[in-house]
Amino acid sequence: MPHSPPPPWGLTPLLAPFDIILENPYLRRAFALTFPFAFIITYILIMYHILPEVQFFRLGGIMLAYFFPPAGKESMIPLGIALGIPWYFVALSIALVDVASSMFLVWNFDLALKIPLLGSWINRFVEGGGKIISRHRWLEGLYFFGLVGFIMFPLQGSGGVGGSLLGRILGLKKLEVLAAVTLGAFIGCFAIAIGVEYVLIILEKSLLLGLMVILVAVTVLGSYLITRYNRRKKGEDA
């Protein structure tokens, strides 16, 4: 018995435009170049209509500063919250910057290499990618989830761009890299934001207890940074 044709209300008609884009190399390239920017610009326009003007421009400054090292989510998220921006908007914004950056790099790696400053930075990162993996052996062993963990924690180069490059070094597929960056960015950003918000709540209830929590956090972070520096120093001297 011949199969009946799919119903007109199925998903096939909705996916037809994407099939056309994927089959045409010029349309595919145009989509890959424009969608990451359209994605983040749409989000910014939504924030413009949601946030008060002062908070909107402060959030825009935080998102822009996040692009430039050594700024990271561990510094930009607390700064945004300290400036009075709701913690969930700060976390969401930084996470989406990572996602949009990953989209652009994963889909346009060949063109990204030709961008003057970015291209040279990518080459240096790729050349040093083996050192990153050697310092964090769990990345190679855990594969996809190792990359998620790398994005989650505030490690050097653990943003959307660095994470995408590391995913390429690990041999992950484009969709796997994008999924790992998205998952890691959201978990990491919201964990930091919730932690900062929790400390602020403690400070409001008890200044002494809040200062003790901050002291412990600074001590742990300082020990971590000193350990990283000593390991890097030993690696350079070896």
N, C-alpha and C positions, 0 to 999 in steps of 0.2 A: 504494500500500500504506500503510495507516495506521501511524503511528509507535507503537511499543510504549511503555507508560508507563515513567518512570524507575525504576530499581531502588530498593527500600526502603532500601538501604544507601548511597544517594547523599548529597550534602551538603544537598539541599533540606530534609529534615526538621530538620537541625541548625540551619539558618538561619531557619526559620520563626518562632521567638520574636523574632528581630531585625526581621523584616518587620513583625510586629505592633507592635513598639515604634516603628518608623519611621513607620508609617501613623497612629498615634494621637498627636496633638500633646501630650496630657497625659503619656503615658508617655514620649514623646521628651524632654520637658522634665525629667521626673523622672530619667531616665537621664543626661541631660547635667549635671544638678546633682549627682547622687550618685556617678557613676562615678569622676570625678577624685579625690574624697576616699577612696572605697573602694579605689582603685588604690594610693594612697600609704600608706593605713593598713595595707593588706595587706602592703606592702613593709616597713613599720616593724615589724609583728608577726613577719615572717620574720627580720628583723635581731635582734629581741629573743631569738629562740631560737638564733641563730648566734653573736652576739658576747657576750663577757663583759659583765657588768652595767656596769662603769665605762666601757668603750668604747661600749656602747650609748647611755648617757646623754650622753656627749660627742658622739657622732654626731648624736643628736637635737638637741643645742644648735647644732651646726654647720648642720644643715638648717634649723632655725628662724631662725637669724641670717641665713641666705642670703636670706630674704624681704625683709629690710630694707636699703635703701641706706644707705651706699655699699658695703656688703658685696657682693663678687662672687666668681666662681669662682677668680679669680687670687689671692684672699686666703684664702677659706674652705678651699680644697683643701690648700694648704700648712699651714694651721693645723691641720686635721684630721689630717694625716700627722704633724705635730710632736707632737700629743697622743697618738700611738701607735696610731691607727686604721689598719688596712691600707689602702694607697693605692687598691686596686681598689674597696673598699667606699666610700671617700670619693668617688671619681670617679663611681661608679654612683649614689650617693645624690643628689649635686648634679645629675647629669644627669636623674634621674627627677623631681626637684623641678621642673626646667624643663619636662619633658614634661607633668606633671600640671597645672602652671600654664597651659601652653598649651592643654591640653584644656578646662579650665574657661573660659578667656577666649574661645577660638574658638567654643565651643558656647553660651556664655551672655553674649555681648558686651553685649546690651541690658540684662541684669540687672546686669552688672558696673558699668555706668555709673551705676546707682542706689546702689551701695555708697558711703557718704560719703567716706572718704579715697581709696579706690581709684578711684572715679568721677572725682574732681577731678584725680587724677594722670593718668588715662587721657586726659582732655580736654587737659591741658597737653602730654602726649606727642604726641597726634595733631596738635595745633596746631603743635608744633615738629618734626613728622615731616619736613616739607619741608626743614628746615635740616639734619637728619641726612643725608637723601639728597643734598643739595647738597654737604655735606662729604665724603661717600663716594659719588662718582658711579658707582663700580663696582657698587654695590648695584642701581641701576636698570638698568644694562646687562646684568648677569648674571641678573637676575630670581630664579628659584628658588635657584640656586647662590650668588647674591649674599647672599641671606638666610641660607643655610647658613654662609657665610663670616662674616657679621655675628655669628651666634650662636657660632661657633667661637672668635673672638678676643675678648679681654677689653675690649670697647668699652663706652662708657656706654650703659646700657639694653639690653645684649645678652643678658639672661636670657630665660626663657620668656615672661614678660609683655611685655617690650619687643619681643622678636622677633616675637611674635604680632601686636602692634599694627603693627609695621613691615610685616609681611606683608600686613596688611589695607590699609595705605596703598599698597603696591606692586600691589595688585589680585589677589593670589594667592587661589586657592580654599581652603576650610577644610582639606581633606585635604592640599593642598600646603603650607600653613603648618605644620600639625602634623608632616608628614614632614620639612620643612626644620629645624624646631626640634629634633626628635628626633635627626636626623643631626648637626646642628651641635653640639648639647649633648654627645652621646656622644664625638664626635671631639675637641672642645675640652677637655672635662673629663679624658678619659683622657690626652690629650697633656700637659696641665699636671701631672697626677699622676705620669705616667711621668718627666717632666722633673725634678720634685722628688725622686722616688725615686732617679733617676740621680745627682743632685747629692749626696744623702746617701751613696750608695755611694762616690762619689769622696772625700767627706770622711773616710770610714772608712779608705780606703786611703792618702790623702795630704791632710793638713790644708791645706798650702800650695796645692796644686792646686785643692782644693775651694773655698778662699777666693778664688782667682783667678776661678773660674767664677762664683761668687756676685757678685764685684765687676763682672765683665763684664755679668751679667744685670741688676744694679742700675743700671749705667750706661746700658744700652740702654733699660730701663724708664723711668729718669729723663729721658732725652732725649726719649722718646716723650711722656711726660706734659707736659714743658715745651713741646714743639712744639704739642701739643693746646691747652694753655693760651694760648699766644701767638696761635694761629689764632682761638680763641674770643674773645680780647681784641680782635683786629683786627676780627672780625665785629661785636662790640658797638659798637666805636668808629665803624664805617662808617655 
